[in-house]
């Protein structure tokens, strides 16, 4: 190891002398490389770090296995092979410009650093600031997941505001006791959805098969009234194009969706305050205002028997609220009364990155719409 370090030091010195000689020969720079060039060197190091580390790993492995010295040509890994015939001072085909000088010195420094840290646990593990921040945020979110017991989820909470102005965002999910997931949207610090999946075999998903499942997801983003709803995704074979997507909203929207565990039951409270009871283990519905039938091809056979109004949209292989055609309709029901309206009249933003906010942030506004279009009301 000591001999390798000495050889590397000599090689780096040779590289520096070569570079200086080239600069003098071509008369392109002054006789000194200033401290600012060193700073440029350090900046270039950060920009090219990942690429160089991969090259260094390969070079180090080759040198170690052969137990031979490293020639100064090893430090010219970024140069065109036609530019260098051999590492001798008299055989350089053409001179290098100042930026190349800096890069070659930097490459030598990197190789020396590689050897110096070879015996450490992870000599090449230099984590960027962004990665560290991401890890810290993930740990913080994990603590929030673990800080709240599943029983607390059952506490009914009224919406904190009417409007949800958040754009389309990704989310991070964590599993809680009871085998359901709670998800936090990017930029938030509290959960905004919970979901669970029935993979069978049972009365709903049978026979069990790879990719066959029914997933339920309940939304309360920003704790706002506007987008309180839930979705059902029926996957008959795991194919995204054949997945049946259903989105539902129930009115009046009094509470945020909630979930709690009671023995072998999982109880979900809908925004109306009505409940749906699932089997804790299988995630089948066993009671409440929703009923379901066996998963099959076609829209999910899920029905509502509560006292409120329910809005439903279905699509195959796409977001249910996305109206590819102007003829796409949503179905509104209230205790046997049915009304169909254009999907765009409820979710007007149909752009590519739409967050699909419901048009009516308050129940009063939606009630006025119902009276005009469907001739019945929420109450």
Secondary structure by P-SEA (a helix, b strand, c coil): caaaaaaaaaaaaaaaaaaaaaaaaaccccccccaaaaaaaaaaaaaaaaaaaaaaaaaaaaaaaacccccccccccccccccccccccccccccccaaaaaaaaaaaaaaaaaaaacccccccccccaaaaaaaaaaaaaaaaaaacccccccccccccccccccccccbbbbbccccbbbbbccccccccccccccccccccccccccccbbbbbbbbccccccccbbbbbbbcccccccbbbbbbbbccccccbbbbbcccbbbbbccccccccccccccccccccccccccccccccccccccbbbbbbbbccccccccccccbbbbbbcccbbbbccccccccccccccccccccccaaaaaaaaaaccccccc
